[in-house]
C-alpha cells in the first residue's frame, strides 16, 4: 500500500527477494563460467554444487546478518557481510569435493572463476540496488515519516542526522513535547519545529500519519515514557526508544540478551560473532603475506644487528594483550639494554642506549616486523592499539580514565594512533591521553575498510615518510 509518496515496509517480502536474487546470481555465475570455458562440461555434479552453495550461503548469510534491514547502515558493512558469508561456502564446497573425491569432474578454471566471481557480482548488485534506493529516497520517494518525542540533546542530534542523510528516506514530521515553551530548547525550523504534544502525536499515529516514532526522553523520565508507550500501543506505528547514553562514554555499545532479559553493553569489544572471524581472517591473510614478503629483510636485519653490536638479535618484553593478559612481544633489538622490569625508561631523542642500526630500525619501524609472527599466531592483530610495556600500563591506568579499555581488543602491529603521529616518547601526560583517545576511537569505529586504510597509511608512511614516522627515535 502506497500513500503520499510513502511505501510501507514489507520486511519479509524484501528478505525473500534478496534471497531469490542471491540464489539467482550464484546459479547464473556458475552457468556462465562453464558456458564461456571451451573445455568445461556442465553435469549433475555442477547442479548439485550450485544447490549446495545456495543453501550454505543462506545459512551463513543468516548468521552474518546479511538478510536484515539495511536502511541507514553503511554500504561497506553490507559488502563485508557478503564476503564473510561466502568464504565459508567456498571452504565447505572444496572440503566436500575432496571428501567425496569429485574434484576431477570440476573444471579448475571454471569452478575457480565461479567461486571468485560470485561475491563480486553479489556485491556489485547490492551496491547498485543501494544506490538506486538512495537516489529514490533523496528525490522524495520510498519515504517513511518520523516523529521525535522529546526536545532533548539526543533528540536534536537524531534530527540533525536525519537531515544530513536524505538517502535514508526518513521524512521528519517534527518534535512532540508536553513541556511549556519556556522550558523547551530552541528547535530549528529545518528540523520541523515543535508540532504538538504527546497526545497529538498519539492521535496522528492512530490516523496513520506517522510511521516511525523515536522516544528521545532522558532516562529519568521513566513514568512519562511508560505512559506514552501505553498510549502508542493502540496504534500501528513502529516505536523506538533512543536511550540517552550520551551520559556514558560508550565503547562499542550494543544490545544483547541474558536469557529473555535485554541488556545493553557500555564497554564491549567489537569482535563478536562474524566480526571476530572477519578480523581473524584479515590477520591470517595479510599477516602471512607481509611475513613472507619481509622474511628476506628480516634475515638481513638480523645479520646487521649481530655484526654491529653485542647481544641477542631479538628483544622480548612483557606487555598487556587481549583482556589485559600478559604476552611476550618480540622486537629486533635496537638498544644496548633490554629493560623489562618494574620501571622501563622510554626512548628519547638522541638516546645513548640506541645502537647505530637501531636508529634506522626505530626510525622506519622495522624493529616491529617480528611481531608479524604474533599476528599470524593470534596473540596480536595487524591493526589495533599498540601494546605498552607492563610497567607503563600500571603507571598510566591510574592517571588516564578508560586506559585499560584499549585491551578489549588484541594489541596491533600498527594502529590509528600511530598513523596520526601519536607514537614515541610520552614525556607529558597529555601525549599519552591523545594516544588513548585515538585507540578508543579505533575500537568504536572498527570496520574492515578502516583496518585496510590504516594498513595502507602505515605502509605508505614507512616507505615515503609522514606521521607514521613522527616522534620515532
N, C-alpha and C positions, 0 to 999 in steps of 0.2 A: 504494500500500500504506500503510495507516494502522495504527499500533500505539501504545498507551499515550498517546493524545491527540496523537501526532506525525503530521504529514502530510509525507511525503518530498518533497523538492523535485523539480519537473518543469519545469526552466527552459525547455526547448524548447516544451513544451505551453503554458506561461503566455505566452510570447512570441507564439505563434500565436494564442492567444485575444485578446491585446492588439491584434494587427494586425487580426483579424477585427472586433473591436468598433470600432476606429478607422475602418476602411473602412465599416462599417455606419452609423456616425454621420455620416460625410461624405456618404454617399448619402442617408440619411434626412433630414438637414437640408436638402439640396438639393431633395428632393421636396416637403418641407413648405413651403419658401419659395415654390416655384412653385404649390403647391396653394392656399395662402392668398391669393395675389395674383390678383385677378379678371381681369387683362388679360394674364397671363403664360401662355404655352403651352409644354408640355414637348415637345421634339422630339429627334431623334437627336443634335443638337449638344450638348444638355444631358447626354445619356447619355455622349457622348464626353468632355465636360468632367469629369464625375464620375469616370470611369475614369482620366483623366489625373491628376486631383487625388489619387486614391488611390495611384497608382503613384509620383507625385512625393513624396507625404507619406511613403511607405515609405522612399524613398531619403534624404530629408532627415532623417527620424526616426532612421534608422540612423546617419547622420553625427553627429546631435546626441546620440546615446547614449540615445534615448528608449526603446529596447527592451532595456534591461538590467535586472538585478535591482535593485529599489528598496527592499528591506528595509533599514531603517536610514538611508536617505537622506532629508533633509528634503523634505517635500511641495512647498515653494516651488521647490526646484531642479527637480523634475519638471515643474511647471507652466511654468516658464521655458523648458524644453526643448520643451514643446508649442508655445508661441508661436514660438519660434525655428525650429522645423521647419515651421510653417505659413506664415510670412511669405514665404519663398522660393517656396512653392507659389502664393501669390497673385500674385507678380511674374511667374512663368512663365505662368500662365493669362492674365493681362492682356496679356503680350507676345505669346502665341500668338494670342489673339483679334485683336490689332492686325495682326500679320503676315499672317494668313490672311483678314483682312477679314470677320470673322464677328461683329463687335460688335453689328450690328443685329438679330441673331437672339436675343440675350440681353436679358432684362428687366433694366434697371439696378437697379431696386428689389429684385427677387427675387434676382438674382445677387449684388448687393452685400450683401444681408442674409445670404445663404449664406456668403459669404467672411468676414463678421464673426462670424457665429454659430458656425461650426464650432469654432474654438479655444475659445470659451466653453463650448460643450457638452462637448467632449472634456475640458477642464479640470475641469468640474463632475463628469463621470462618473468621472474618475480620482480626484478628491477624495473622492467617495462610496465608491469601492472601497477606497481607502486607509483611510478612517475605519472602514469595516466590518471590514477586516482587523485594524486596530489594536485594535478592540474585542474581536474574537475572541481575539487573542493576549493581551490583558490579562486575559481570562477563562480563560486556560489552554488555549486551542485553537490549532491550527496552530503548535505549538511545535517548536523544534529544540534538542536537548540540546548543551550546550557544556562542554568541559573546558579548563582553562588549565594549561599546563606551565610551572612556574617561579613561585615566590613572590618576585616582584620588584616594584619600583615600578611598572613598566609593566603587569605582570600585575594588581596591585591596582587600578590605575586602570581597566584594562579591565573588571574585575569590577564596580567601582563604577558604571561607565557602563551595564553590562547591567542592574544592579538599578534604576538610575534611569529606565530606559526599558523598562518591561514590554511596551509596544506593539511592540517589536522581535520578540517571540515567541522569545526565547532563554532557555532554562532552564539555569542554571549548575549543573553537577553538583558542581564544586568544583575545588580545586587538586591538582596532582600534582607531586611533587618528590622527588628521591633524597637530598637532604641530611638530615643528622641534625636532630632537633627544635631543639637549642640553636643551630643555625646559621640557622634559619628565622625570618623576621619573623613577628610576630603576625598571624594572619588572622582576621578577624571571622567568627563563625558564620553571619552573614547572607549571607556570600559562599560558603557551602558548606563552608568549612574545608578542611583538608588531608585528602584521602580516600584517598591511596595514592601508590605510587611510579610511575615511568615504566613499568616492566614491567606493573604492574597496569592502567595506562591502555591499554597495547597489548592486553592480554588482553580488556579491556572493549570496545575498539574492534572486535576480531575477532568478538565476540559481538553486535555491532550496537547496543551500549548508548550509544554516543556518536556524534553526527552531525558536530559541528564541534570541531576541536582547534586551540587557539591556543597556539603556542610563544612564550613571553614570556621567553626567556633572554637574558642580555646578549650583546653582540657578541663578547666574548672567549671565549664558551663554544662555539665552533665545533665542536670534537670531539664534545661531548655532543649538540649539535644534529644533526650528521651521523649519529651512532649512533641517535638517536631516529627520525630520518626513515627510516633504513633499515628499522627495525622496523615503523614505521607504514605502510610501503609494502605490507605484507602484510595491510592492512585496507582497508575501503571508506570510511573516514571522510574528510571534507574537512579538509585540514590547512592552516593559515595560520601564517606567521611574523610576529610583531609585533616589528619591529626596535626596539631601544631607542634611538630617535633623540632621546629627551629630552636626551641628552648634547650634542646640537647645537641651535642656535637656528634651527629650520626656518622658511623663508619660502616658504609655498605649496609644500611638498614634494610631489612626485608621481612615480609610476613611469613610466618610458618605456623605449624600446629604442634601441640603437645597432646596427643590423643585427639579429642574433639575440641580442645581449648585453643583458640587462636592466640598467637603471641607475635611480638614484633622485636626484631633484634636491634640493638643500639650499636654494639660493637661486634662486627662479624667479618669473616673472610669472604671474598667474592668467589672463591674457588670451590663451590659446592656443585655436586652433580656433573652435568655435562661440561660446565665451565672448567672444572678441575681437570677433566680429561683433555679438553682443548689446550689448556695450559701445559699439561704434561707432554702431549704430542708435539707442541711447539718447541719445548725444551729438548726433547729427544731428537727431532729432525734438525733444527737449527744448531743445537749444541754439537751433535755429531758432525754436521757439515763443517762448522768452524773449527772443531777439534782436528779433523782430518787435514783441513787447509793449513792449520797452524803447526802441525807436527814437525815439519822441516825447520820452521823458525824456532820452535821450542828447543830442538837439538842444538841449533846454532847458539841460542842464548845460554843454554846450559854450559856449553864449551867455553863461551866468553866469560861467564861468571867464574868458572873453575880456574881459568888461566890468569885472571886478573886480581883475585882476592882469596884469602884463606877462609875456609868454612864450607858448609854444605851448599849445594845448588838451590835447594828449596828451603822455605821457611814456613813452619806451621804455627798457627796462632789460634787459640780458643776464642770462638765468637758465638754469639747467640743466633740460633736458627729459628725454624718454624716453632711457634708457640713458646718461644723462649728457651728451647732446648739448646744445650751447648754442643757445638760442632767444631771440628778442626778444619780450618781453611788453609789451603795450600797456595803459596805465592813463590815466585822467584825471589831469592834473597837479594836485597838491594842495599843492605846496611852491613856494618861490621859487627852489629849486635843482633840478637834475636830475642827481644823482650816479650814476655808473655806472663807477667806476674800481676800482683795487685795494683801496680802502677805501670802504665805504659805511656812513655813520652811520645807525643805526636811529632812527625817530621816537620821541620820548619825550613824556611828559606836559608840556603847556604849551610844546611845541617852537616856538620863534620862527620857524622856517622854514615852518611850515604857514600857508597863507592862510585867510582867513575862510570862503570857500566850501569850501576843502579840509578844514576841521574837520568840516563837515557831511557831506561825501562820505566821509571816512575813518570817521566815527562810524557811518554807515549802510552802509558797504562799497560804496557806489555808485561809488566810484572804480575798482572792479574790473570794472564792467559791460562795457567794451570788450573784455575777454578772451573774451566770448561769440563774437567773431569768430574767435579762435584755436580755440575748441571746435568750431565748425562746420567750420573749415578743417582740423582734425585734429592740430594741434601740442599742443593741450591737451585735457583732458577736463572734463566738467561737475563730476565728483567725483573727487578724488584728493588726494595730498599737495600743499600749496601750494608753488609754486616760490619758491626763495630767490635772492637776488642771488648772482652768481658769487663775489664776494668772501666772502660769508657761507658758501657751500658749502665753499670752500677752507679757511676757518677751522675750521668745525665737523667736517669729515670727519676731522680729525686728533685731535679731542677726544672724539667720540662713536662708540663701536663700532657698526657697522652703519648709519651715517648714509647712505651712498650707496645702500643697498638701497631707499630710498624712490623711487629713479629707475628701478626695474624696471617702473614704470607711468608713464603720462603724468601730468604735474602737473595739478592740478584748480583750477577756479574756487572751489570750496569743498571742505571735507574733514572727516574725522572729528575731527581735532584742533581745527579751528576751531569746530565746533558744540559742543565740550566746553570751550570757553573758552581753549584754548591757542593764542593768536594774539598779535599785537602785539610789543612790545619784549621781548627776551630778554637782560636785563641780567645775569642769573645763569645759569650753565651748566645747572643743574637744570631750568630752564624749557624750554630747547631739548630736553633729554632727554625730558621729558614729551611734548613735541610729536612727537618722533620715535617714541616708543613708540606713540602713537595712530596715526601714519602707517603703521607696520608692522603694527599690529593691523588696520587697514583692509584692507591687502593680503591678510592671512591670512583675513579674514572675508568678503572681497568676494562680493557677490551683487546681483542686480538690485534686489531689495526693500530691501537695505541701502542702496544708492545712493539709491533713492527716499525712504527715511527721512531721509537726510542732506539731500537737496534740500528736502524739506518742512520740516525743522527749520531750515534756513537761511532760507528764505522767511519762515517764521513769526517767527524771531528778528529778522530785519531789520525786519519790519513792527511787531512788538509788543515787541521787546526780549528780552534773555535772554543766555545765554552767548555767542551769536554776536557780540554787541557788546562783550563783555568785553575789556578792555585795548586797545580800538580808539581810538587817538589819534595 
